[in-house]
C-alpha cells in the first residue's frame, strides 16, 4: 500500500462539534489590521494645526508656473506624483489645519482654480506648496 490506501475508503470521522456556518468560516479568513491604529497614526502625522500663511506674489507666481507644467504633463498623458501642503478650516476651532498629501495628479483646472490629487479636489487658494520630481 502506498499513500493513503488504508484510509481512502473509510467514512469521514464524526465530530462532536457542530458544523461551522459559511459566514463564521468567512470571518476566519477576513482581513484584519495587524498593526492596530497604524492608519490613524499615519493620518495624524500628516496634520499640522497652524495659522494660515499668506503667500508672497513670487510664491504665487511659482505655483502658477508649476500648475501650467502639471497641465502640460497631463495633456501628454503623464500623471506625475506630487506632494501638496494645503489648509482647511478646522470644524471645532478657528485655526486652520495644514495637511500634507502625496499622490497622483488626476487633474489640474486652471480656470476653476483647483488641483485634483487622486480623488480629492484642492482649491488653489488653500494651497501652500506643490512639489514633485517632474516639477
PyMOL commands that set and color helices and strands:
alter all, ss='L'
color gray80, all
select helices_A, chain A and resi 22-29+38-45+57-75+124-126
alter helices_A, ss='H'
color red, helices_A
select strands_A, chain A and resi 47-50+81-89+96-109+114-117+120-123+127-132
alter strands_A, ss='S'
color yellow, strands_A
deselect
rebuild
show_as cartoon
